[in-house]
Amino acid sequence: MTQPQIDIPVRAPAKTSADDTVQPFDVSALDLRGRVVRLGPAVDEILARHNYPPPVARLLGEAIALTVLLGSALKIEGRFILQTQTDGPVRMLVVDFRNPGTVRACARFDASRVAGAIEAGKASAGALLGHGHLAMTIDQGADTSRYQGLVALDGGSLEDAAHEYFRSSEQIPTRVRLAVGEELSPGTGHRWRAGGMLLQFLPKAPERLRVADLDPGDAPEGTPTHEVQEDDAWVEGRSMISTVEDLELLDPSVSSERLVYRLFHERGVRVFKSVPIMAQCSCSRDGVEAMLRSFSQDDRDHMVESGTISVTCEFCSASYRFAPEDVRAQSGEAKAPS
């Protein structure tokens, strides 16, 4: 029986695209799938709240772009959390993405060490992160188990960490490009922008997805390294994404559609409906009050200053003040989990 032919609309790529969106795309001729993220007001709102030193802001901006690229691929309701914990000047980054498209983020850093790194000209992403690990967590809610993947950070960039994670944990050929920059605007100063692209090789035939064993594996010492020739389609795709420049990911006059068209028009590229992204914190007065009630009375007593308890959200800098008597645990009330 002859299968009905499905007509795929063909049109010119859009000249401009809206900020704060994720654009999924597909290059079926090469078995490639990917996403492009463009962040304008969302990333600027997050970074501007804290007045981070520029190198710290750029690093957190890269983490936000990477988290949105990965989290937006989830087909389930829930959270995707990226967190670093290292010995570098920027000891922690936390980015919390919630489907269908909200994100919040913050950084913890040693101001004196960051200033020293800037003065010494050693404020690259790898130098600021140092050594430690990057954790990526999928949280579908209280009644489900969390999934967490870890990858070592050894002085490399977040792009390097993402590549290592997909190589060792997911074993999916993957390449990521991230970019963060400041856009100068007359009269309003500068605004942060971020962009990123993720490309993966996902062939339908499983034999085309064979990858080399992780070194050293359980082979005896001296055993030749296991090698698998890369698929030509992936070699082509990987070569294409390596040509993407930071400006192409940041320039608002170059749409996400036009960018992927530039790369893959000879092979044919299909784009799907873009997903909007917004900066939004999940903190609330009720939530903070519940958290305080879960503490012991002694802990709450030590938090009192000038007759009040003050709590500031690390993500959005919102400040909440309570009278001590307003957050006492009520008699017979079950404590919230810590």
CORKA-V927246 format. One line per field, one symbol per residue. ss: DSSP state (H for helix, E for strand, L for the rest). phi: phi as a letter, one per 30 degrees, with the letter a starting at -180 (. if undefined). burial: # if it has 9 or more other ideal C-beta (glycine too) atoms within 8 Angstrom, else .. A space follows every 50 residues. Layout:
ss = ???
phi = ???
burial = ???
This chain:
ss = LLLLLLLLLLLLLLLLLLLLEEEEEEEHHHLEEEEEEEELHHHHHHHHLL LLLHHHHHHHHHHHHHHHHHHLLLLLLLEEEEEEEELLLEEEEEEEEELL LEEEEEEEELHHHHHHHHHLLLLLHHHHHLEEEEEEEEELLLLLLLEEEE EEEELLLHHHHHHHHHHHHHLLLEEEEEEEEEEEELLLEEEEEEEEEEEE ELLLLHHHHLLLLLLLLLLLLLLLLLLLLLLHHHHHHHHHHLLLLHHHHH LLLLLHHHHHHHHHLLLLLEELLLEELEELLLLLHHHHHHHHHHLLHHHH HHHEELLEEEEELLLLLLEEEEEHHHHLLLLLLLLLLL
phi = .ddddcdcecaddddbbddhbccdbbcddchcbabbcbbceddddddddc hdeeddddddddddedddedddddcbdlbcccbcbbcdecdabbbccbdc lcbbaabcacedddddddddibcdeddddiclbccbbcbckdcbddcbcb bdcbicddeedddddddccdhcebbbbbbbaccdbeicicbdbbaabbbb cbddddddcdbddddcicddejdeddbbdddeddedddddddddcedddc dddcdedddddedbddcjbcccedcdbbdaccdadddddddddddddddd ddddbhibccbcdddcidcbcbdeddbdddeidddddd
burial = ............#...#.#########..##################..# .##.##################.#...#######.#.############. #######.#...######....#.###############.........#. ###...###########....##########.#.......########## #.#....##................#....#.######.##..#...### .#..#######.##...####..##.###.###...#########....# ..##...####.#.#.#..#.#.#..##..........
